[in-house]
Amino acid sequence: MTTFDATVSAAATGIVASAGAPVRFRDRSRAFWRLLVHGAIWLTFTLGLYRFWLTTDIRRHLWSSTELAGESFEYIGTARELLLGFLIAIVLLLPLNAALFVVTLGLGEFGEIAAVMLSFVLLGALGQYAVYRARRYRLSRTVYRGLRFHQTGSAWRYAVCAIFWWLLITLTAGLAYPFAQARLERFKMRNTFYGNLPGRFEGSGIRLFAGVLPLWLIAVVPFAAAIVLGVKGVDWSALAAIAGGDDLSNWVDASGLDRAVVYAGLTAVWLLLSFAVLYPIFQAMVLRWWAGGLRFGDIAVKSRLRTTQVYGVYGRFLWYAFLFTLVAGVAIGVGWFGLDKLTGEFDTESDEIITTVAALGAYVAVALGYATIHQATVRLGLWRCLAESLDLSNLAALDHVSAAGDAASAVGEGLADALGAGGV
């Protein structure tokens, strides 16, 4: 799951505040760092199996660190539920994978293409189904003042709607994103409840579109223009006429491929720079818009999240990642030097085995290091900034809420994990 999805899951549990009783995030970042480092070590030794326990610990930490009106939220899910849900999901996915394999064999030379297209459609729909069911599980394991949140609605209907909107987003180069988010959030929130208090979403897709359109124009228009110039700069007739020639330099000059390569390079640089500079602005805008549309009965939410706060979160991540890169680079360099001295005493086959194992271990350690830094800076930072920026009106409505809803199955969460669509 992306950072936005994780933050949305946090706020969807009802982390809201009022002017008289603001939300308070108890900063226990050192404890969170220890939790993540401990989890990364266990992930290494258990080959990833510990992630169910780590996910549970992260949720308990974040939920319990967030207080509304002096009372904290509680996460009551267990790692055993997540593990069991994952195993059930794997069993359910086996027939689907087998069917796709049979299709590949039965269609001969077209089997691979058909299987890829069919997998994209089926797994895409199944992934959206799993996202909705996973949200249902997380909400039903979130408790405030002794009352649980819960979610109703058809996960398959949500999946169909989500696939339609993501297809439209692709066809419009992202312009349909604000309207897609508005419709999908309305679907989720009208099926979301805190006890017997119904939720709804009143965010306007047009309002979000007006906010993100300038960012889209800055990022996408130059990108599209560079692609058009690159394609027009190639002399396709000359390219076809001399494609079989032996003089590579003349072929490149005559066909205009050199100009196309320059345009492609400029396009890639622009895309990376625009993403790095504009994404925090986009994320802050979307989070403010999303929070401002949340409603629970008569309770309305607003957000005072500032773009500078989001830039600060990512700046902190980059600083810690830079320091980690330096330390990891020195450690790998020293380790490689020592390994070279050690493997000189072994034969070639043993040397290759030891080197491969050491390289794999270094890769895993570095990957877990960056993941830990991201969790402790970006995920925790965005959670804190968003939670503490929220204001709520008509908070007294919470005093009249009664219990409702049952605990949901963890199979949806397991399915999302198996399909790579899971999150906090």
C-alpha positions in Angstrom: 0.0 0.0 0.0 1.1 3.6 -0.8 1.6 6.4 2.0 -1.7 8.1 1.1 -3.6 4.8 1.5 -2.0 4.2 4.9 -2.9 7.7 6.1 -6.4 7.5 4.8 -6.9 4.2 6.7 -5.7 6.0 9.8 -8.1 8.9 9.5 -11.0 6.7 8.4 -11.1 5.1 11.8 -12.5 8.4 13.1 -9.4 10.3 14.2 -11.0 13.7 14.4 -10.9 16.7 16.8 -12.9 19.6 18.0 -11.8 23.1 19.0 -12.6 22.3 22.6 -11.1 18.8 22.6 -8.4 18.6 19.9 -6.9 15.4 18.8 -3.6 14.7 20.5 -0.9 12.4 19.1 1.4 11.2 21.9 4.8 11.3 20.3 6.5 8.0 21.0 8.8 8.0 18.0 11.7 6.3 19.9 9.4 3.4 20.8 8.2 3.3 17.2 11.8 3.1 15.9 12.5 0.3 18.3 9.4 -1.6 17.2 10.4 -1.3 13.6 14.0 -2.3 14.1 13.0 -5.3 16.1 10.5 -6.2 13.4 13.1 -5.8 10.6 15.4 -8.2 12.4 12.7 -10.8 12.9 11.5 -10.4 9.3 15.0 -11.4 8.2 15.2 -14.5 10.4 11.6 -15.6 9.6 11.9 -14.9 5.9 9.0 -12.4 6.1 6.6 -14.4 8.1 6.9 -12.0 11.1 5.2 -9.3 9.0 1.8 -10.3 10.5 3.0 -9.6 14.0 4.8 -6.4 12.9 1.7 -5.1 11.2 -0.3 -5.7 14.3 2.2 -4.0 16.5 2.3 -0.9 14.2 -1.4 -0.6 14.2 -1.6 -0.9 18.0 1.1 1.7 18.4 -0.5 4.2 16.0 -4.1 3.7 17.2 -3.2 3.9 20.9 -1.0 7.0 20.4 -3.9 9.0 19.0 -6.3 10.5 21.4 -9.6 12.3 20.9 -11.2 14.2 23.8 -8.7 12.5 26.2 -9.5 8.9 25.1 -7.3 6.9 22.7 -8.3 4.5 20.0 -7.7 0.8 20.3 -6.8 -1.8 17.7 -8.1 -5.2 18.7 -6.9 -7.3 15.8 -4.4 -10.1 16.2 -1.5 -11.4 14.2 -3.0 -14.8 14.2 -6.1 -13.5 12.4 -3.9 -11.9 9.7 -1.8 -15.1 9.3 -4.9 -17.3 9.0 -6.6 -14.9 6.6 -3.5 -14.9 4.4 -3.3 -18.7 4.4 -7.0 -19.0 3.4 -6.5 -16.4 0.7 -3.5 -18.4 -0.7 -5.7 -21.5 -0.9 -8.5 -19.5 -2.6 -6.1 -18.1 -5.2 -4.6 -21.5 -6.2 -7.6 -22.5 -8.5 -7.5 -19.1 -10.2 -3.7 -19.5 -10.9 -4.3 -23.0 -12.1 -7.1 -21.8 -14.5 -4.8 -19.1 -15.9 -2.1 -21.7 -16.4 -4.5 -24.0 -18.3 -5.6 -21.0 -20.5 -2.0 -20.3 -21.3 -1.5 -23.9 -22.4 -4.8 -24.3 -24.3 -4.4 -21.2 -26.5 -1.0 -22.0 -27.7 1.1 -19.1 -29.0 -1.6 -16.6 -28.0 -1.9 -18.1 -24.6 0.7 -15.9 -22.9 -1.0 -12.7 -24.2 -4.4 -13.9 -23.3 -3.3 -15.0 -19.9 -1.7 -11.6 -19.2 -4.8 -9.7 -20.2 -7.1 -12.1 -18.3 -4.8 -11.9 -15.2 -4.8 -8.1 -15.4 -8.6 -7.9 -15.4 -9.3 -10.7 -12.9 -6.6 -9.8 -10.4 -7.3 -6.1 -10.8 -11.0 -6.7 -9.8 -10.0 -9.1 -7.1 -7.5 -6.6 -5.8 -10.1 -3.9 -5.4 -12.5 -6.4 -3.8 -9.7 -7.3 -1.3 -9.0 -3.6 -0.6 -12.7 -3.1 0.4 -12.8 -6.2 2.5 -9.5 -5.3 4.2 -10.9 -1.9 5.1 -14.0 -3.7 6.6 -11.7 -5.8 8.7 -9.6 -2.9 10.0 -12.6 -0.8 10.8 -14.2 -3.7 12.7 -11.0 -4.0 14.8 -10.9 -0.3 15.7 -12.6 0.6 18.9 -13.2 4.1 20.5 -15.0 4.5 23.9 -15.7 0.8 23.8 -17.6 0.9 20.5 -16.3 -0.5 17.3 -16.4 0.9 13.8 -17.8 -1.3 11.0 -18.5 -1.3 7.3 -21.3 -2.7 5.1 -21.9 -2.7 1.4 -20.9 -5.0 -1.5 -17.2 -5.4 -2.1 -17.9 -6.7 -5.6 -19.8 -3.6 -6.5 -17.0 -1.4 -5.2 -14.5 -3.5 -7.2 -16.5 -2.9 -10.5 -16.8 0.8 -9.8 -13.1 1.0 -8.9 -12.0 -0.8 -12.1 -14.2 1.5 -14.2 -12.8 4.6 -12.6 -9.1 3.5 -12.9 -9.7 2.7 -16.5 -11.1 6.2 -17.0 -8.1 7.7 -15.1 -5.7 5.8 -17.5 -7.6 7.0 -20.6 -7.7 10.6 -19.4 -4.0 10.7 -18.3 -5.1 11.2 -14.7 -7.7 14.0 -15.2 -10.5 11.7 -14.0 -8.7 11.1 -10.7 -10.5 13.7 -8.6 -13.9 12.5 -9.7 -13.0 8.9 -9.2 -11.8 9.6 -5.6 -15.0 11.5 -4.8 -17.3 8.7 -6.1 -15.3 5.9 -4.4 -15.0 7.8 -1.1 -18.8 8.4 -1.2 -19.3 4.6 -1.6 -17.0 3.7 1.2 -18.2 6.4 3.7 -22.0 5.8 3.2 -21.2 2.2 4.2 -19.1 3.2 7.2 -20.4 3.4 10.8 -19.2 4.3 14.2 -21.5 2.1 16.3 -24.9 3.1 15.0 -23.7 6.6 13.7 -23.6 6.5 9.9 -20.8 8.1 7.9 -20.9 9.9 4.6 -18.6 11.9 2.3 -19.4 15.4 1.0 -16.1 16.2 -0.8 -16.6 17.7 -4.3 -14.7 16.1 -7.2 -14.9 19.4 -9.1 -13.3 21.3 -6.2 -10.4 18.8 -6.1 -10.1 18.9 -9.9 -9.7 22.7 -9.8 -6.9 22.3 -7.2 -4.9 19.6 -9.0 -5.4 20.9 -12.5 -2.4 23.4 -12.4 -0.2 20.6 -11.1 -1.3 18.3 -13.9 -0.6 21.0 -16.5 2.9 21.6 -15.1 3.8 17.9 -15.0 1.9 16.3 -17.9 1.8 18.9 -20.6 5.6 19.2 -21.0 5.9 15.5 -20.8 3.4 15.0 -23.6 5.0 17.7 -25.7 8.4 16.1 -25.4 7.0 12.8 -26.5 5.3 14.4 -29.6 8.5 16.3 -30.5 10.5 13.1 -30.1 8.2 11.1 -32.4 8.0 13.9 -35.0 11.8 14.3 -34.9 12.3 10.8 -36.2 12.4 10.4 -40.0 10.6 7.1 -40.2 11.1 6.6 -44.0 14.8 7.1 -43.6 14.8 4.8 -40.6 13.1 2.0 -42.6 15.3 2.6 -45.7 18.7 2.3 -44.0 17.7 0.0 -41.1 19.8 -2.8 -42.5 22.9 -0.7 -43.1 26.2 -1.2 -41.4 27.1 2.4 -40.6 25.4 2.9 -37.3 26.4 6.6 -36.9 25.0 7.6 -40.3 21.8 5.6 -39.5 21.3 7.4 -36.2 21.9 10.9 -37.8 19.8 10.3 -40.8 16.9 8.9 -38.9 16.8 11.6 -36.2 17.1 9.0 -33.4 19.7 11.2 -31.7 17.1 14.0 -31.3 14.5 11.5 -30.1 16.9 10.2 -27.4 17.6 13.8 -26.2 13.9 14.4 -26.0 13.4 11.2 -24.1 16.1 12.1 -21.6 14.7 15.5 -21.0 11.2 14.0 -20.6 12.5 11.5 -18.0 14.3 14.3 -16.0 11.3 16.6 -16.1 9.0 13.8 -14.9 11.3 12.9 -12.0 11.7 16.5 -11.0 8.1 17.4 -11.2 7.1 14.3 -9.2 9.6 15.1 -6.5 8.6 18.8 -6.2 4.9 18.6 -6.8 3.9 15.3 -5.1 3.9 16.7 -1.6 1.7 19.6 -2.7 -0.6 17.1 -4.4 -0.7 14.9 -1.3 -1.4 17.7 1.1 -4.2 19.0 -1.2 -5.8 15.6 -1.5 -5.6 14.9 2.3 -7.1 18.3 3.2 -9.9 17.8 0.6 -10.6 14.2 1.8 -10.7 15.1 5.5 -12.9 18.1 4.8 -15.5 15.8 3.2 -15.8 13.4 6.2 -19.1 13.3 8.1 -20.4 11.1 10.8 -24.1 12.0 11.5 -24.0 15.7 12.4 -20.2 15.7 13.0 -18.2 17.5 10.3 -14.5 17.5 9.9 -12.0 20.0 8.6 -8.2 19.9 8.2 -5.6 22.6 8.7 -2.8 20.4 7.2 -0.1 22.7 5.6 1.9 21.8 2.5 5.1 22.7 4.4 4.4 20.0 6.9 4.3 17.4 4.2 7.5 18.7 2.7 9.0 18.5 6.2 8.0 14.8 6.5 9.6 13.9 3.2 12.7 16.1 3.9 13.2 14.1 7.1 12.9 10.9 5.2 15.5 12.0 2.6 17.9 13.1 5.4 17.7 9.8 7.2 17.9 7.8 4.0 21.0 9.8 3.0 22.7 9.0 6.3 21.7 5.4 6.1 23.1 5.2 2.5 26.5 6.5 3.7 26.6 4.0 6.6 25.4 1.1 4.4 27.9 2.0 1.7 30.8 2.0 4.1 29.6 -1.3 5.7 29.2 -3.0 2.4 32.6 -1.8 1.2 34.4 -3.1 4.3 32.4 -6.3 4.2 33.2 -6.8 0.5 36.9 -6.2 1.2 36.9 -8.8 4.0 34.9 -11.2 2.0 37.4 -11.0 -0.9 40.2 -11.8 1.5 38.2 -14.7 3.0 37.0 -16.3 -0.3 40.6 -16.3 -1.6 41.1 -19.5 0.4 38.2 -21.4 -1.2 37.7 -22.9 -4.6 35.8 -21.1 -7.4 32.4 -22.9 -6.7 32.5 -22.1 -2.9 33.6 -18.6 -3.7 30.5 -18.0 -5.9 28.2 -19.5 -3.2 29.6 -17.4 -0.4 29.6 -14.2 -2.6 26.0 -14.8 -3.7 24.7 -15.4 -0.2 26.6 -12.3 1.1 25.2 -10.1 -1.7 21.6 -11.4 -1.1 22.0 -10.7 2.6 23.3 -7.2 2.0 20.4 -6.5 -0.4 17.8 -7.7 2.2 19.4 -5.6 4.9 19.5 -2.5 2.8 15.9 -2.9 1.6 14.6 -3.5 5.2 16.6 -0.4 6.3 15.0 1.9 3.8 11.6 0.4 4.6 12.1 1.0 8.3 13.1 4.6 7.7 10.1 5.1 5.5 7.8 3.7 8.1 9.3 5.8 10.9 9.4 9.1 9.0 6.8 9.2 6.3 4.1 7.0 7.6 4.4 8.1 11.2 5.0 11.8 10.2 1.9 12.0 7.9 -0.2 10.2 10.5 0.8 12.8 13.1 0.5 15.8 10.9 -3.0 14.8 9.6 -4.3 13.8 13.0 -3.3 17.0 14.7 -4.6 19.2 11.9 -8.2 18.0 12.2 -11.1 20.0 13.7 -14.5 18.7 14.4 -17.9 20.3 15.0 -20.8 18.9 16.9 -18.6 16.5 18.9 -21.4 16.0 21.4 -23.1 13.6 19.0 -20.5 11.0 20.0 -22.2 10.8 23.5 -25.4 9.4 21.9 -23.8 6.6 19.9 -24.8 3.0 20.7 -23.0 -0.3 19.8 -23.6 -1.8 16.4 -21.8 -4.0 13.9 -19.9 -7.3 14.1 -16.3 -8.3 13.7 -15.4 -8.9 10.0 -13.4 -11.8 8.6 -9.7 -11.4 8.1 -9.8 -13.2 4.8 -10.2 -9.9 2.9 -7.1 -8.6 4.6 -5.2 -11.8 3.8 -6.3 -11.6 0.2 -5.1 -8.0 -0.1 -1.8 -9.1 1.4 -1.5 -12.0 -1.0 -2.2 -9.7 -4.0 0.1 -6.9 -2.8 -2.7 -4.5 -2.1 -2.5 -4.5 1.7 -1.6 -1.6 4.0 -1.7 -0.4 7.6 
